[in-house]
C-alpha cells in the first residue's frame, strides 16, 4: 500500500504533519473496506499527532472522519459529538471546504437518527457553503441527502426537485472526468 510507504518515509524524515496525513489516509482506506476498528485506530493516531502539533485543520478532519466511522457503526449520538466538535474547530480555521463537508456529514447523522428538522438545517447550510465555493462534489452530495430527507418527511415534490439537481451535478461531474 502506497500510504504505508509514504508513512515509512515521513517517519524517517520525522515529518509529523506528513505522518498524521498518512495515518488519516490509511484510516480512510480501512473505513472504505469497512474495517471500522482499524479506521478508528488510525484516525485516533492522526488526531493525537495533530493535537500535539496544534494542527487545527487536521484535528477537525480527524474528528470528522471518526464521526463518519460512527455513522457506519450506527452510533449517531457519538457521530454527532465528533461532528459538532470538529465543526467548532473548523469554523475557527475558516476552512470552507472542511466546514461544508462537516455540515453535510452532520446532516447525514441527523437523517440516519431520524431527526429530519436538524438534518435539513445542516444539509441546507452545507449546500449553501458548497454553492458559495463551487464545490460540485459537495453540491451533489447535499442535493442527494436533501432528496432523502425530503422523502422521509413525505415532501415528495421537494424530494424530486432535489433528486433532479443531484442527478444534474452527478452527470456534470461524471462527464467532466
HUVENVEN-V324526 format. One record per pair of residues at least 12 apart in sequence whose ideal C-beta (glycine too) atoms are under 10 Angstrom apart, sorted by the first residue. I is the first residue (numbers start at 1). J is the second residue. Records with the same first field share a line. If there is no record, write none. Layout:
BEGIN
I = J, J
END
This chain:
BEGIN
1 = 25, 26, 29
2 = 22, 25, 29
3 = 21, 22, 23, 24, 25, 26, 27, 28, 29, 42
4 = 22, 25, 26, 29
5 = 22
6 = 18, 19, 21, 22, 25, 26
7 = 19, 21, 22, 23, 25, 26, 42
8 = 22
9 = 22
10 = 22, 23
16 = 49, 50, 52, 53, 55, 58
17 = 49, 50, 53, 55, 58
18 = 49
19 = 45, 46, 49, 50, 53
20 = 45, 46, 47, 48, 49, 50, 51, 52, 53, 55, 58, 59, 61, 62
21 = 46, 49, 50, 55, 58, 61
22 = 42, 45, 46
23 = 41, 42, 43, 44, 45, 46, 47, 48, 49, 50, 58, 62
24 = 39, 42, 43, 45, 46, 47, 49, 50, 58, 61, 62, 65
25 = 42, 46
26 = 38, 39, 41, 42, 43, 45, 46
27 = 39, 40, 41, 42, 43, 44, 45, 46, 47, 62, 65, 66, 68, 69
28 = 42, 43, 65, 68
29 = 42
30 = 42, 43, 69
31 = 43, 65, 66, 68, 69, 72
32 = 72
34 = 69, 72, 73
35 = 69
36 = 68, 69, 70, 71, 72, 73, 75
37 = 69, 73
38 = 69
39 = 65, 66, 68, 69, 72
40 = 65, 66, 69, 70, 72, 73
42 = 62, 65
43 = 61, 62, 63, 64, 65, 66, 67, 68, 69, 82
44 = 62, 66
45 = 62
46 = 58, 59, 61, 62, 65, 66
47 = 59, 60, 61, 62, 63, 65, 66, 82
48 = 62
49 = 62
50 = 62, 63
55 = 93
56 = 89, 90, 92, 93, 95, 98
57 = 89, 90, 92, 93, 94, 95, 98
58 = 89, 93
59 = 85, 86, 89, 90, 93
60 = 82, 83, 85, 86, 87, 88, 89, 90, 91, 92, 93, 95, 98, 99, 101, 102
61 = 86, 89, 90, 95, 98, 101, 102
62 = 82, 86, 89
63 = 81, 82, 83, 84, 85, 86, 87, 88, 89, 90, 102
64 = 79, 82, 83, 85, 86, 87, 89, 90, 98, 99, 101, 102, 105, 106
65 = 82, 86, 101, 105
66 = 78, 79, 81, 82, 83, 85, 86
67 = 79, 80, 81, 82, 83, 84, 85, 86, 87, 102, 105, 106, 108, 109
68 = 82, 83, 101, 105, 108, 109
69 = 82
70 = 82, 83, 109
71 = 83, 105, 108, 109, 111, 112, 113
74 = 112, 113
75 = 109, 113
76 = 108, 109, 110, 111, 112, 113, 114, 115
77 = 109, 113
78 = 109
79 = 105, 106, 108, 109, 110, 112, 113
80 = 105, 106, 109, 110, 113, 115, 118, 122
81 = 109
82 = 102, 105, 106, 109
83 = 101, 102, 103, 104, 105, 106, 107, 108, 109, 110, 122
84 = 102, 106, 109
85 = 102
86 = 98, 99, 101, 102, 105, 106
87 = 99, 101, 102, 103, 105, 106, 122, 125
88 = 102
89 = 102
90 = 102, 103
96 = 129, 130, 132, 133, 135, 138
97 = 129, 130, 133, 135, 137, 138
99 = 125, 126, 129, 133
100 = 125, 126, 127, 128, 129, 130, 131, 132, 133, 135, 137, 138, 139, 141, 142
101 = 126, 129, 130, 135, 137, 138, 141
102 = 122, 125, 126, 129
103 = 121, 122, 123, 124, 125, 126, 127, 128, 129, 130, 138, 142
104 = 122, 123, 125, 126, 127, 129, 130, 138, 139, 141, 142, 144, 145, 146
105 = 122, 123, 126, 141, 145
106 = 118, 119, 121, 122, 123, 125, 126
107 = 119, 120, 121, 122, 123, 124, 125, 126, 127, 141, 142, 145, 146, 148, 149
108 = 122, 123, 126, 141, 144, 145, 148, 149
109 = 122
110 = 122, 123, 149
111 = 123, 145, 146, 148, 149, 152, 153
112 = 148
114 = 152
116 = 148, 149, 150, 152, 153, 154, 155
117 = 149, 153
118 = 149
119 = 145, 146, 148, 149, 152, 153
120 = 145, 146, 149, 150, 152, 153, 155, 158
122 = 142, 145, 149
123 = 141, 142, 143, 144, 145, 146, 147, 148, 149, 150, 162
124 = 142, 146, 149
125 = 142
126 = 138, 139, 141, 142, 145, 146
127 = 139, 141, 142, 143, 145, 146, 162, 165
128 = 142
129 = 142
130 = 142, 143, 169
136 = 169, 170, 172, 173, 176
137 = 169, 170, 173
138 = 169
139 = 165, 166, 168, 169, 170, 172, 173
140 = 165, 166, 167, 168, 169, 170, 171, 172, 173, 174
141 = 166, 169, 170
142 = 162, 165, 166, 169
143 = 161, 162, 163, 164, 165, 166, 167, 168, 169, 170
144 = 162, 163, 165, 166, 167, 169, 170
145 = 162, 166
146 = 158, 159, 161, 162, 163, 165, 166
147 = 159, 160, 161, 162, 163, 164, 165, 166, 167
148 = 162, 163, 166
149 = 162
150 = 162, 163
151 = 163
END
